[in-house]
Amino acid sequence: MRILNLTHSEFWLPGHFKHLLEQTGHTGETLFLPIANFNAEKANLIWYEHRHYFSSFDAIFVSHLSTWSRVFLQNNWTKPLFVWFFFRFDYDIDDRAAYHDLLRQAKSMPNVKFFAATETDRVYAEEKLGFAIPVIKPFVYINNDSKTAIPCDGETFYLVGKHNESLFADKLRELGVSIYRQDWTTAIPDLRSVKAIIHFPYVFATRSFIENLAVGNVYFLPTQRLLNELRGSLSYFWDSTLSQDHHGNYDLTEWYSPEHNQLFVYFDSLEELRDLQRSPGLNDTIAEKKMAIREFVQRQNDRALREWTELLQ
C-alpha cells in the first residue's frame, strides 16, 4: 500500500513515518504543509488544490495534527484514512463543535480509523467525542540527521532549553549542579553524549521524550508533588489537557505514567537534584535506568510492530 503521511511540522517525529513503512512493508511519502486553524472552508480549499495528488495514493495517514482529517472527511474520501490523535485532536481549530460532529459521523465509516498516540490523547478524545478509541504508540525511534553536535560531555547534565528550565538554570548553577543548556530554537541538539537530562515538564508528551528513550538517555524529573508546587508560580507553564491535571494527578502523562516511571529519576527539590548528581551511586543509578530503558524500548517496539502491522493491513 502506498500511503501519504500528512503533517503540519517537519520537526514532528522526523523519520518516524519512513521507519514505520520500512517495518511494515509499505511505501509512501510525507507532505509537510505548515497550515493552522483548520476550519471547514480552509480544509475544502486544500482539498481542491491537492485533490489529484491525494488521490494518487492508496491511503492517507494523518499524523500531526489530526485536524488534517477534515480535508478528507468533508470531501467524500473513500480510500483508507488513518487518523492519529497525537497532541489534542482539536487543537488548532475555531469551529470545534462542527469538527467534533464530523468525527462522530465518520466513526461509523468503514474506511476511517481513529487511534491515539498516548493515554492522555485517548482520554481527551473519548471525553470530547463520546466514543472509545484504541492507543497505538509510536515506534521508539530517532533520526539524528537533523541534530547538531553540542559541547556537552558525558559527565554533564543537559538542561532542556525550554521556558520552564530557564526559570531554574541560575539556581541550579548556584547549587553547583553541572549543566549545559542550549535554547531549542537555535538548533536541535544531538544528545547522545550527555550524562542525563533535566526536564521540568510543560505538557503531557513531547517528541523529545520518544527520541531520548531511543538514545537511552535518563530523565531527571520533579516529583508530582514538586511539579504541583512549581505550578503555583505564575511563571511556570503547564499546558493542561485533562481535568485531573488541575487536581495534581499526572499519572496519564508520559512523564509519570506507571508504565514509564521506572525509567526515570525523580527529585523533590532542587537541593535533592544537586545531591543526586553528587551521589557516589549516580553512575550505578543511571546504568540501572539505562538497562530498564533498553528493555522497555524492545518491548514497546515489538508491540508497535504488531499494532501498526495490524492497523495497516
N, C-alpha and C positions, 0 to 999 in steps of 0.2 A: 504494500500500500504506500502510495506517495502522499505525504502529509505536509501541509503548510502550518508552520508554527507562527502565531501572531503575538507580538509583544510591543509594549509602548517604550521599553527601555532596553538598550543594547547592553546594559550592565547587569541586567537581572539574570542571574544564573548563566553567565556566558558559557557556552559549550555544553550545557546540560542536554539540550534537545538533540544535538549531534550524538552525544553519548547514548542517549535513550534510543535513538534509531539504530546505532551500532549494536546495542544489547538486544534489541527486539527484532532485528532483521528487516526493518522498514527503511524507506528512503524519504527525502523531503528537504525542505529549506525553511529559513526563518525570514519573515518580513518584519522589519522594525520601523514603526511609524510613531513619532512622539506626539500622540494625539490625546488630549484630555477633555473632560466634560462631554462625555458621550451621550448626548441627548438623541432623541429619535431622528430629528432632522439631519444631524451630523452623520449618524450611522447610515442613513439612506444615501447621502452624498458619497460616502466612502464606498458603499456597495456599487453605486452607479459608475464610479471612476475605476474600480478594480474588479468588477464582476467577472470579466473574461479571464483574468489572471486567477482569481479564486477558483473558478470552475475548472481550471486545468489540473486541479489536484483531486485525489480520491477522497480526502478528508481534511478537516480543519481542526487544529488544536489551538485553543485559546489558552495561553499560559499566564499572561500578565499584561494588563489587568483583565479580569473576566468580563468586563463590560463590552469588550470587543465582540462578545457573542451576539449582541443585539443587531449587529450588522447582518447576520445570517438569519436570526430568528424573525426579523421583520421582513425578510425578503424570500421566504419560501424555500430555504435551503433544504434539500432532501438527502444529501450525502451525509456521512457520519460527521458529527460535530461534538468534539470533546472539550468540555469547559472546566478548567481547573480553577477552583476558588482558592487563590493564593493572595492573601492580604486583602480582606474585606471585599466581597464580590460587588458591592455597590459603592465603592469608594469615590469614584470620580464622575458622578452624575448629579444633575439637579432635579430630575423628574423621577425620583425613586419609586413612587407608588406605581407609575406606569411600567417601569422596568421590572419591579417585583411581580406584577401581574403577567408580564411577558414570560418570565421564567416559570411561573406556576403553570401557565398554559403549555409551555414546552416540556414540562416534566413527563407528560404522557406521550410525547413524540418518540417513536422507536429509534430514530437516528440520533437523538440527543442524549448525551451522558454528562451529568454533573457530578463532580467529586471535589473534595477538599484536600489541601496540602497539609494542614495542621488541625489539631483538635479544636483550637480556637476558631479557625475558619469554619469548621464543621458546625460547632455550636452556634456561632453567629448566624450562619446561613439558615440553620433549622429554626432559630428563633424568629428570623425575619420572614422566611418563606413558608414555614409550616409543614415541610416535608423533610424526611431523613435523606442524608447523602453519605456515601462512604468516604473514608480517608485513604488517599493514595499519596504517600510521601515521595519526595524526590530521591533519586539516587544521591548518595553521599559522594560528591564528585567536585573536582576543582579544575579549572582551566587557568594555568599560570601564565599563559601567553600575554595577557593584558596587565600583568603585575609589574611593579617597579621595585628593584632592589633597594633596601634601606640599610643604614649603618646601625644595625641593632644586633649585637652578638648573642650567643647562646646563654649568657649569664644575665641578660637584661629583660625585664618585663615590658611588653608592648602595651601602652595605654591607648585604647581606641580613640581615634581622632574625631569624636563627635561632641555635641554640645555638653552633654552631662559630664563627660570626662574633663572638659575644660574647667568645670567648677571645682575639681579636686586636684588638678595637676600640681599646683603650687604647694598645697598642703602635703601631698604625698612626697614631694621633693624635700620639704622641711623635715618630714619624719625620717628621711633617709631611704625611702623606697627607690630602688634603681629602676627608672622607667625611660622609655623612649616614646615620644608622641609625635605624630605627623597628622596634619589636617587632612581628612579624607578627600577633600576637594582638590588637593594638589596633584595626587596620583593615587592609584590603588596599590597599596604596599604588598610586597611579597613577604609573607610572614613565616616562611619555612625556617628562618634562622632564630626565632625568638625563644626565650625561656618559657614564657607563658603569656597569657593575655588578660589584662584587667579590663573589665567592662561594667559599666553602670547602665543597665538596660533601659531602653526608651520605648520599646514596642515588643509585642509578644514573639516575633520571629524576624530574623534578618537573613539575607543572602550569605553574609559573612559567617553566620552560625554553621551553615552547611559546609562551607568551604574550609573552615578551620577544623571541623571534625575530619574532613578528608585528609588534611595535612597531619592531623594528630595533635593539634595544639590544645592545651588545657586552659580553660577559662577560670579565672578567679572572679567571683561574683558576690555582691552583697546578699546577705540573707533576706528572706522575705520581710522579716521584722525591720531590718535596716532600710530596705527599699521603701517601706511604708513611711519610715521616719524621714527619709530624704525627700519623699514626695510632699511632705509637709512644707517644704520650701517652695516658694513661687517660682524659683529659678529652675528647679528640676523638672524635666519634661518626661511625661509618660503618656503615650498615646493609647488611652483606654478604649477597649473594644467590647468587653463583656461587663455586665453589672457586677460580677464578683470581683473584678479588678478594683472597683470602688470600695469594696469591703476588705481589701488587703489579702485576697486569696489569688495567688498567681499559678496555681497548680496546672492550669491548662496551657500556660505559656511554654515555649521550648526551653526556657531557662530554668524552670522549676518543676517541670513535669517529672512524676515518679519514674518515667521511662528513661529520663536523662540525668537526673540529679546525682547519680553515682559517678558521672563523668567529670564533674566539676568540683572546685574547691570554693567554699563559701566563707566569707568573713563578716563579722557582726559589727565591726568598727574599722576605721582607717588604721588605728593602732594595731588591731589584730592582723590586718593585712601586712603591716610592717613586720610584725613578729613572725608571721608565716614565712615571709621572704628570708628572714634571718635564721630561721629554724635549721638546726643541723640535719633534720629529717626531710628537708624540702625536696632534695633530689629523689629520695625514695617515694615521696608522695606523688611527685609528678610522674615518675616511672610507672607507679601503680595506676594512675589515671590514664596514662597513655595506653597501657595494656587494655584497660576497660574500654577505651575509645576504639581501639583496633577491633576488639571483639564485637562491640556494638555496630561498627561500620560494616563488618562482614555480615552480621545478621540483617541489618537494615537493607543492604544491597541485595542480599538473597531474596528478601521479602519484596523489595521494589521490582526486581526482575520478574517474579511470579505475577505480581499485581498489574504491572504495565503490560506484560505479555498478554494476560487475560483481557485487559481493557481494550487493547488494540487489535485483537484477533478478528 
